[in-house]
Amino acid sequence: MSTTIKSIFARQILDSRGNPTLECDVTLANGITGRAGVPSGASTGENEAVELRDGGNEWCGKGVRNAVKNVNEILAPEIVGMDAEGQTIVDERMIELDGTANKGNLGANALLGVSMATAHAAAQAAGKPLYAYLGDDNSNVLPVPMFNILNGGKHADNTVDFQEFMIQPWGFERFDDAFRASVEIYHTLKDVLHHRNLSTAVGDEGGFAPNLQDNEDALKIIEEAVDKSGYTWGEQIFVALDPATSELVSEARKLGKEGYCFFSSEPDKIVSSDEMIDLWSDWCKRYPIKSIEDGLGEDDWSGWKSLTERLGSEVQLVGDDLFVTNPFFLQKGIDEGCANSILVKVNQIGTLTETFRAVELAHEHGYSAVLSHRSGETEDTTIADLSVATNCGQIKTGAPCRSDRTAKYNQLIRIAESLGDKASYGR
């Protein structure tokens, strides 16, 4: 068969933070090669699939030579000869070879590189764009982006505790118009910061990372940028937050306390789950907040239930560290009434097959799904295609800045062009 996998080869490359990551080539009998680069997170959930790192002194302990070796010496001999069009069969065989619940044996980065590269090769062999190959004839929804335009927390060395302040351009009919508006707001925000004598240096995902008076000041500055750009705050442009509160919990525990520590702005300030919920409730009354990701810590299930009961009918409450793209944890959230949305990161689970299962489970139970990048990215654009293939209607892939982020947006522009009049925007 022309789509029989002839060879698999992995190598170590660098991600957007200058750390090693894994890239994989899958070559078919017909000579077509699919290539994929694996992303890496900074703020990670404790239940994520294992990203295998080498340790030791080389590459500051972050090398992935062992994961590369696992692809070339363990996975490749077993997968070569299989049909690339059998994505599920390939992925399930790799899961079987790893033999652990968290990919801790061979590494999720090893499995994911092969999984994504296989899909790219098969799509090329079929003569289809990746989104059309992985989706179907109804895969035509261009996602509403979450533009991370102001950074704090673990993504920036500043006085802002919360990790991501994002804008979402919901109030548009076309992706192109929504994208243009957001880029204009991003550049206007830079001018606003400059006129305030604040830093316009950027964080891991391209958002600006100034020292601010307090966390809420981020929202005020973004509102000013939206107004000065000529767009309507709360009608065309909305706010999405990712405070990454599991990091606040970790900082509190370092002090021997329970709760949420405001480690960047007020290191002595520790608040309870109820106080965090009160904060989000207050902000939602005063700002056009559409989405809050990881509003509480990954182990705070009772708090998540309270948060969902209080805000879930009005705001998208996204579980990232809570669900780690894992159907097991998502089902727990569904059963316990926690959150109403899942963030989907391919390297949290390790294969495309498992990624699709998580999205399908979410949609079956009325949860939204948001396809997401990681803070350590490559020029790989797979998640742009996945967002359209799944019709999830939302994508989170950073600011319109830095080529590792703009690569995804540029791919969405190409997909929009390919779909033409068949495209719809948002969900």
C-alpha positions as a printed NumPy array, in Angstrom:
array([[  0.   ,   0.   ,   0.   ],
       [  1.225,   3.502,  -0.805],
       [  0.298,   4.71 ,   2.7  ],
       [  2.299,   1.987,   4.44 ],
       [  4.741,   3.527,   6.912],
       [  8.238,   2.922,   5.537],
       [ 10.351,   4.707,   8.137],
       [ 10.117,   6.773,  11.328],
       [ 12.878,   9.034,  12.541],
       [ 12.979,  11.412,  15.503],
       [ 15.469,  14.153,  16.331],
       [ 16.023,  16.741,  19.045],
       [ 15.236,  20.353,  18.091],
       [ 14.635,  23.56 ,  20.067],
       [ 11.304,  25.026,  21.121],
       [ 10.387,  28.711,  21.401],
       [ 12.018,  29.019,  24.824],
       [ 15.294,  27.555,  23.588],
       [ 14.7  ,  24.239,  25.32 ],
       [ 15.05 ,  20.87 ,  23.59 ],
       [ 11.954,  19.17 ,  22.234],
       [ 11.268,  16.3  ,  19.88 ],
       [ 10.544,  16.407,  16.15 ],
       [  9.477,  13.354,  14.188],
       [  9.408,  12.394,  10.487],
       [  7.119,   9.62 ,   9.249],
       [  7.848,   8.552,   5.659],
       [  5.434,   6.446,   3.624],
       [  6.093,   3.866,   0.913],
       [  5.037,   6.444,  -1.693],
       [  7.856,   8.754,  -0.56 ],
       [  5.651,  11.282,   1.271],
       [  7.001,  12.474,   4.629],
       [  4.926,  13.942,   7.428],
       [  6.723,  16.022,  10.05 ],
       [  5.606,  17.238,  13.496],
       [  7.185,  19.145,  16.38 ],
       [  6.102,  18.5  ,  19.955],
       [  5.212,  21.434,  22.265],
       [  6.195,  21.779,  25.922],
       [  4.478,  23.502,  28.848],
       [  5.855,  25.676,  31.662],
       [  2.813,  25.801,  33.924],
       [  1.874,  22.126,  33.951],
       [ -0.788,  20.063,  35.695],
       [  0.375,  17.34 ,  38.039],
       [ -1.736,  14.746,  36.202],
       [ -0.412,  15.499,  32.721],
       [  1.131,  12.717,  30.67 ],
       [  4.884,  12.528,  31.266],
       [  7.164,  14.653,  29.132],
       [ 10.333,  12.561,  29.175],
       [ 13.457,  14.62 ,  29.932],
       [ 17.022,  13.308,  30.245],
       [ 18.162,  15.103,  33.393],
       [ 21.868,  15.452,  34.053],
       [ 24.035,  18.392,  33.023],
       [ 23.589,  18.554,  29.266],
       [ 20.962,  21.007,  27.986],
       [ 20.406,  22.056,  31.634],
       [ 18.83 ,  18.666,  32.249],
       [ 16.107,  19.281,  29.668],
       [ 17.408,  17.144,  26.83 ],
       [ 15.05 ,  14.697,  25.118],
       [ 17.616,  12.252,  23.756],
       [ 15.971,   9.358,  25.592],
       [ 12.569,  10.187,  24.11 ],
       [ 14.203,  10.382,  20.665],
       [ 15.843,   7.018,  21.287],
       [ 12.485,   5.542,  22.31 ],
       [ 11.004,   6.618,  18.991],
       [ 13.878,   5.377,  16.858],
       [ 14.615,   2.13 ,  18.694],
       [ 11.308,   1.037,  20.286],
       [  8.339,   2.648,  18.547],
       [  9.676,   2.713,  14.978],
       [ 10.333,  -1.055,  14.654],
       [  6.779,  -1.749,  15.803],
       [  4.984,   0.927,  13.777],
       [  6.891,   0.638,  10.475],
       [  4.785,  -1.497,   8.126],
       [  1.488,  -0.238,   9.534],
       [ -0.933,   1.844,   7.461],
       [ -0.722,   5.573,   8.186],
       [ -4.435,   5.874,   7.438],
       [ -5.119,   3.731,  10.517],
       [ -4.455,   6.567,  12.996],
       [ -6.342,   4.929,  15.842],
       [ -4.569,   1.601,  15.336],
       [ -1.163,   3.294,  15.271],
       [ -1.901,   5.33 ,  18.391],
       [ -3.338,   2.422,  20.348],
       [ -0.323,   0.262,  19.498],
       [  2.006,   2.963,  20.86 ],
       [ -0.096,   3.259,  24.029],
       [  0.176,  -0.519,  24.426],
       [  3.939,  -0.415,  23.942],
       [  4.29 ,   2.281,  26.608],
       [  2.132,   0.3  ,  29.017],
       [  1.509,   3.053,  31.571],
       [ -1.458,   5.288,  32.326],
       [  0.617,   8.478,  32.008],
       [  3.063,   7.618,  29.185],
       [  5.788,   7.485,  31.838],
       [  7.709,   4.677,  30.172],
       [  8.379,   5.946,  26.65 ],
       [  7.276,   9.557,  27.159],
       [  4.222,  11.415,  25.872],
       [  6.559,  13.535,  23.742],
       [  7.787,  10.39 ,  21.964],
       [  4.282,   9.075,  21.271],
       [  2.908,  12.446,  20.224],
       [  5.645,  13.109,  17.693],
       [  4.853,   9.848,  15.911],
       [  1.091,  10.356,  16.212],
       [  1.064,  13.828,  14.671],
       [  3.622,  13.064,  11.974],
       [  1.591,  10.011,  10.94 ],
       [ -1.504,  12.202,  10.502],
       [  0.423,  14.738,   8.43 ],
       [  1.791,  12.014,   6.149],
       [ -1.609,  10.39 ,   5.682],
       [ -3.263,  13.74 ,   4.925],
       [ -0.664,  14.516,   2.254],
       [ -1.142,  11.064,   0.747],
       [ -4.892,  11.665,   0.602],
       [ -4.314,  15.021,  -1.076],
       [ -6.225,  16.834,   1.651],
       [ -5.433,  19.609,   4.125],
       [ -4.913,  18.184,   7.612],
       [ -8.15 ,  19.72 ,   8.964],
       [-10.181,  18.095,   6.177],
       [ -8.434,  14.745,   6.549],
       [ -8.958,  14.575,  10.32 ],
       [-12.425,  16.118,  10.185],
       [-15.278,  15.68 ,   7.726],
       [-17.314,  17.649,   5.216],
       [-18.844,  19.644,   8.073],
       [-15.472,  20.752,   9.494],
       [-15.832,  24.41 ,   8.578],
       [-15.893,  26.389,  11.842],
       [-13.044,  28.876,  12.127],
       [-12.246,  29.301,  15.823],
       [-12.543,  32.455,  17.915],
       [ -8.973,  33.085,  19.097],
       [ -7.937,  33.764,  22.663],
       [ -5.204,  36.371,  22.212],
       [ -2.907,  36.375,  25.233],
       [ -1.891,  40.035,  25.127],
       [ -0.768,  40.638,  28.713],
       [  1.265,  38.139,  30.737],
       [  2.016,  37.518,  34.398],
       [  2.568,  34.619,  36.77 ],
       [  5.005,  31.949,  35.601],
       [  5.031,  33.385,  32.072],
       [  6.622,  36.678,  33.073],
       [  8.977,  38.176,  35.621],
       [  6.712,  40.994,  36.785],
       [  4.311,  42.004,  39.571],
       [  1.213,  40.378,  38.038],
       [  0.065,  37.16 ,  39.735],
       [ -2.316,  35.918,  37.08 ],
       [ -0.754,  34.269,  34.085],
       [ -2.803,  35.321,  31.072],
       [ -5.086,  38.23 ,  30.235],
       [ -6.625,  37.554,  26.848],
       [ -9.044,  39.206,  24.46 ],
       [-11.61 ,  37.298,  22.414],
       [-13.176,  38.913,  19.328],
       [-16.646,  37.348,  19.512],
       [-18.538,  40.244,  17.968],
       [-17.601,  39.658,  14.327],
       [-19.046,  37.611,  11.5  ],
       [-15.771,  36.738,   9.781],
       [-12.481,  35.372,  11.096],
       [-10.471,  37.844,   9.017],
       [-12.182,  40.86 ,  10.587],
       [-11.895,  39.448,  14.101],
       [ -8.22 ,  38.687,  13.611],
       [ -7.448,  42.143,  12.204],
       [ -9.221,  43.861,  15.116],
       [ -7.264,  41.867,  17.663],
       [ -3.929,  42.612,  16.002],
       [ -4.772,  46.317,  15.977],
       [ -5.666,  46.2  ,  19.675],
       [ -2.384,  44.409,  20.435],
       [ -0.364,  47.169,  18.776],
       [ -2.456,  49.863,  20.433],
       [ -1.825,  48.208,  23.795],
       [  1.886,  48.559,  23.166],
       [  1.378,  52.299,  22.61 ],
       [ -0.689,  52.598,  25.794],
       [  2.029,  50.892,  27.817],
       [  4.726,  53.014,  26.195],
       [  2.916,  56.249,  27.061],
       [  2.647,  55.066,  30.676],
       [  6.394,  54.393,  30.721],
       [  5.698,  50.688,  31.234],
       [  7.699,  47.848,  29.738],
       [  6.715,  46.576,  26.308],
       [  8.9  ,  43.472,  26.564],
       [  6.954,  40.281,  25.927],
       [  6.495,  37.038,  27.832],
       [  6.638,  33.41 ,  26.683],
       [  3.53 ,  33.657,  24.517],
       [  4.07 ,  37.105,  23.03 ],
       [  1.955,  39.104,  25.454],
       [  3.372,  42.21 ,  27.116],
       [  4.723,  41.773,  30.634],
       [  4.788,  45.123,  32.476],
       [  4.892,  45.726,  36.205],
       [  1.421,  46.964,  37.114],
       [ -0.205,  48.587,  40.129],
       [ -2.277,  45.451,  40.76 ],
       [ -3.832,  42.525,  38.891],
       [ -7.01 ,  44.408,  38.006],
       [ -4.964,  47.164,  36.396],
       [ -4.337,  44.722,  33.536],
       [ -8.034,  44.785,  32.673],
       [ -8.168,  48.583,  32.827],
       [ -5.208,  48.932,  30.48 ],
       [ -6.659,  46.436,  28.024],
       [ -9.985,  48.285,  28.078],
       [ -8.159,  51.514,  27.246],
       [ -6.424,  49.824,  24.308],
       [ -9.724,  48.461,  22.979],
       [-11.373,  51.896,  23.202],
       [ -8.445,  53.645,  21.508],
       [ -8.508,  51.06 ,  18.716],
       [-12.098,  52.002,  17.903],
       [-13.705,  48.711,  18.893],
       [-16.563,  48.135,  21.338],
       [-15.672,  46.691,  24.736],
       [-18.258,  44.07 ,  25.67 ],
       [-19.887,  43.907,  22.222],
       [-17.077,  43.12 ,  19.811],
       [-14.21 ,  42.415,  22.197],
       [-14.437,  40.321,  25.364],
       [-12.01 ,  39.111,  28.035],
       [-10.726,  35.612,  28.702],
       [ -8.573,  34.879,  31.75 ],
       [ -6.137,  32.145,  32.668],
       [ -4.925,  32.98 ,  36.188],
       [ -3.225,  29.544,  36.473],
       [ -4.229,  29.341,  40.119],
       [ -2.549,  25.966,  40.692],
       [  0.656,  27.999,  40.748],
       [ -0.81 ,  30.209,  43.486],
       [ -1.623,  27.066,  45.472],
       [  1.943,  25.791,  45.025],
       [  3.359,  29.08 ,  46.292],
       [  1.125,  28.943,  49.374],
       [  2.285,  25.4  ,  50.127],
       [  5.905,  26.522,  49.938],
       [  5.016,  28.753,  52.896],
       [  3.435,  25.81 ,  54.71 ],
       [ -0.092,  27.167,  54.183],
       [ -3.231,  26.23 ,  52.297],
       [ -4.97 ,  28.587,  49.918],
       [ -3.94 ,  30.88 ,  47.081],
       [ -0.808,  33.006,  47.465],
       [ -0.457,  36.247,  45.49 ],
       [  3.252,  35.535,  45.101],
       [  4.109,  38.286,  42.602],
       [  2.216,  41.265,  44.011],
       [  1.673,  40.512,  47.714],
       [  3.668,  37.441,  48.825],
       [  2.071,  37.5  ,  52.276],
       [ -1.484,  37.529,  50.927],
       [ -3.167,  34.114,  50.977],
       [ -6.883,  33.73 ,  50.287],
       [ -9.393,  30.878,  50.394],
       [-11.342,  29.239,  47.561],
       [-14.428,  31.237,  48.483],
       [-12.45 ,  34.468,  48.348],
       [-11.107,  33.578,  44.906],
       [-14.662,  32.874,  43.729],
       [-15.751,  36.233,  45.148],
       [-12.967,  37.917,  43.166],
       [-14.009,  36.292,  39.889],
       [-17.655,  37.096,  40.556],
       [-16.827,  40.751,  41.201],
       [-14.675,  41.038,  38.077],
       [-17.371,  39.392,  35.934],
       [-19.87 ,  42.024,  37.069],
       [-17.578,  44.879,  36.087],
       [-15.763,  43.571,  32.992],
       [-16.953,  41.657,  29.883],
       [-15.37 ,  38.36 ,  30.911],
       [-16.481,  35.46 ,  28.734],
       [-14.092,  32.771,  29.943],
       [-12.038,  31.866,  33.025],
       [ -9.53 ,  29.029,  32.771],
       [ -8.181,  27.343,  35.901],
       [-10.031,  29.771,  38.155],
       [ -9.218,  27.424,  41.037],
       [ -6.49 ,  24.863,  41.708],
       [ -6.349,  21.422,  40.122],
       [ -7.085,  19.612,  43.408],
       [ -9.833,  21.967,  44.591],
       [-12.778,  19.916,  43.328],
       [-15.223,  21.179,  45.952],
       [-14.221,  24.746,  45.135],
       [-14.706,  24.083,  41.427],
       [-18.223,  22.843,  42.105],
       [-19.016,  26.034,  44.018],
       [-17.451,  28.162,  41.28 ],
       [-19.515,  26.375,  38.626],
       [-22.738,  26.735,  40.597],
       [-22.107,  30.436,  41.013],
       [-20.797,  31.459,  37.569],
       [-21.265,  28.487,  35.253],
       [-24.508,  29.743,  33.728],
       [-22.876,  33.039,  32.725],
       [-19.186,  32.338,  32.057],
       [-17.167,  29.644,  30.313],
       [-15.222,  27.892,  33.078],
       [-12.328,  26.027,  31.482],
       [-10.514,  23.136,  33.105],
       [ -6.862,  22.888,  32.074],
       [ -4.843,  21.569,  35.022],
       [ -8.153,  20.16 ,  36.299],
       [ -8.754,  17.917,  33.266],
       [ -5.338,  17.703,  31.504],
       [ -7.057,  16.624,  28.266],
       [ -7.8  ,  13.3  ,  29.94 ],
       [-11.26 ,  11.722,  29.509],
       [-10.973,  10.189,  32.986],
       [-10.682,  13.553,  34.739],
       [-13.194,  15.176,  32.393],
       [-15.747,  12.503,  33.264],
       [-15.122,  13.191,  36.946],
       [-15.815,  16.87 ,  36.326],
       [-19.009,  16.033,  34.441],
       [-20.186,  13.746,  37.248],
       [-19.403,  16.268,  39.996],
       [-20.642,  19.373,  38.184],
       [-17.252,  21.039,  37.854],
       [-16.488,  23.471,  35.001],
       [-18.291,  23.598,  31.662],
       [-15.342,  23.552,  29.263],
       [-12.076,  21.711,  28.675],
       [ -8.765,  23.055,  27.426],
       [ -7.285,  20.625,  24.923],
       [ -3.507,  20.286,  24.728],
       [ -2.23 ,  17.403,  22.635],
       [  0.909,  16.843,  24.718],
       [ -1.077,  16.544,  27.95 ],
       [ -2.441,  13.212,  26.764],
       [  0.062,  12.07 ,  24.115],
       [ -1.828,  10.972,  20.965],
       [ -4.305,  12.456,  18.51 ],
       [ -6.724,   9.583,  19.097],
       [ -6.977,  10.349,  22.807],
       [ -7.225,  14.063,  22.048],
       [-10.257,  13.504,  19.823],
       [-11.857,  11.293,  22.479],
       [-11.584,  14.099,  25.026],
       [-13.199,  16.598,  22.64 ],
       [-15.982,  14.162,  21.751],
       [-16.733,  13.456,  25.428],
       [-16.899,  17.176,  26.139],
       [-19.309,  17.849,  23.295],
       [-21.489,  14.879,  24.245],
       [-22.075,  16.451,  27.658],
       [-22.508,  20.057,  26.573],
       [-19.   ,  21.174,  27.518],
       [-17.132,  23.438,  25.14 ],
       [-13.58 ,  22.601,  24.046],
       [-10.713,  25.023,  23.394],
       [ -7.72 ,  23.819,  21.353],
       [ -4.547,  25.149,  22.935],
       [ -0.84 ,  25.618,  22.398],
       [  1.809,  25.404,  25.127],
       [  4.184,  28.113,  26.321],
       [  7.061,  26.197,  24.701],
       [  6.043,  25.932,  21.046],
       [  7.515,  25.196,  17.638],
       [  6.578,  26.31 ,  14.143],
       [  4.279,  23.258,  13.959],
       [  0.697,  24.289,  13.099],
       [ -1.174,  21.058,  13.865],
       [ -3.454,  22.606,  16.498],
       [ -4.797,  25.158,  14.003],
       [ -6.025,  22.299,  11.826],
       [ -7.311,  20.389,  14.849],
       [ -9.418,  23.353,  15.936],
       [-11.205,  23.308,  12.574],
       [-11.313,  19.503,  12.27 ],
       [-13.19 ,  19.285,  15.582],
       [-15.409,  22.358,  14.974],
       [-14.602,  23.314,  18.563],
       [-14.991,  27.003,  17.754],
       [-12.157,  28.338,  19.925],
       [ -8.37 ,  28.31 ,  19.858],
       [ -5.81 ,  29.547,  22.349],
       [ -2.428,  30.161,  20.779],
       [ -0.912,  33.302,  22.23 ],
       [ -0.481,  36.877,  21.113],
       [ -0.244,  37.891,  17.441],
       [  3.51 ,  38.071,  17.994],
       [  6.454,  35.641,  17.738],
       [  6.633,  33.269,  14.806],
       [  5.818,  30.221,  16.934],
       [  2.421,  31.847,  17.676],
       [  1.757,  33.586,  14.375],
       [  2.432,  30.317,  12.544],
       [ -0.877,  29.019,  13.907],
       [ -2.758,  32.182,  12.993],
       [ -1.241,  32.166,   9.508],
       [ -2.41 ,  28.588,   9.062],
       [ -5.929,  29.616,  10.058],
       [ -5.773,  32.358,   7.423],
       [ -4.886,  29.687,   4.852],
       [ -7.697,  27.427,   6.065],
       [-10.172,  30.314,   5.86 ],
       [ -9.052,  30.895,   2.282],
       [ -9.441,  27.197,   1.508],
       [-12.961,  27.005,   2.972],
       [-14.125,  30.214,   1.315],
       [-17.884,  30.736,   1.578],
       [-18.298,  27.413,   3.413],
       [-16.537,  28.831,   6.483],
       [-18.405,  29.976,   9.553],
       [-16.881,  31.809,  12.49 ],
       [-17.144,  30.947,  16.155],
       [-19.377,  28.633,  18.105]])
